[in-house]
Amino acid sequence: MDTGILYVCGTPIGNMEDITLRALRIFKEADLIAAEDTRQTVKLLNRYNIKTPLTSYHEHNKAAKGKAIVSMLKEGKNIALVSDAGMPGISDPGEDLIALCYEEGISVTAVPGPTAVATAAVLSGMPTRSFVFEGFLPANKKQRSEVISRIEGETRTVVLYEAPHHLTDTLGQLCKTMADRPAAAVRELTKKHETVNRGTLSELLEYFAQNEPKGEFVLVIGGKSAAEAEREKIAGFEKMTVQEHYRCCLESGMEPKEAMKQVARDRGVGKREIYKTLNIKED
């Protein structure tokens, strides 16, 4: 018997009309729909008069339920996977089921739909040629600090998910290292009260300290500018002696002459000055 197919289906992130015709067809034709929250998904199915059976698949039952779903797929059943909103597998336990299906040789295909990360990035007005998605920050303080440190050095736009009751704490932590970085707090995407608050991180913190955050948020943070990165780079070199700087270049594999030129470029001086400082005769 041929195995079934796991259909990874995007669902609306707010507005119920943001569902594709293909997704509706798959929901009707599937033998089963695996939903992160069946109570949430049934509202969508009822709106479009779809009676396909539902089963739960979420973070707390994914180990046992994942195996059960794989067994049904091996029996030839076709199953649609949905999350509460958006694309399953993005900051979502669906990624584990998808990986398990591949391990078991089961076909997986995607039925594209809305996703908050791309929608918020576009609405933010930030540069989107290249951006990095961090999802929800870790709850563990050490891991959270490590991610924020990485974000601080990022030159690309950064997108984060955040719950309303954690928003001001997160903004406060981000402000400690990059208070003046441009940012946008996007809430309630595609819903009636969709809002985009733009400003610097410190301005957003000040606003939400006075206005209680409500709804689901996506934070979009501008990357470190090239000028800022260059200033920090130069500042880092200035903390080193010329000798240490030259040695670092040599240890990276550069030939002596090229290392000398690189030190001069990094420090914004002529190579003759570097030769003189290192007491090396210029060729």
Secondary structure, DSSP 4 states (H G I P E B T S, - for coil): ----EEEEE-B-SS-TT---HHHHHHHHH-SEEEES-HHHHHHHHHHTT----EEE--TTTHHHHHHHHHHHHHTT--EEEE-SSB-TTSSSTHHHHHHHHHHTT-EEEEE----HHHHHHHHHTS--SSEEEEEEPPSSHHHHHHHHHHHHT--SEEEEEE-GGGHHHHHHHHHHHHTTSEEEEEESTTSTT-EEEEEEHHHHHHHHHHS---S-EEEEEPPPPHHHHHHHHHHHHHTS-HHHHHHHHHHTT--HHHHHHHHHHHHTS-HHHHHHHHT----
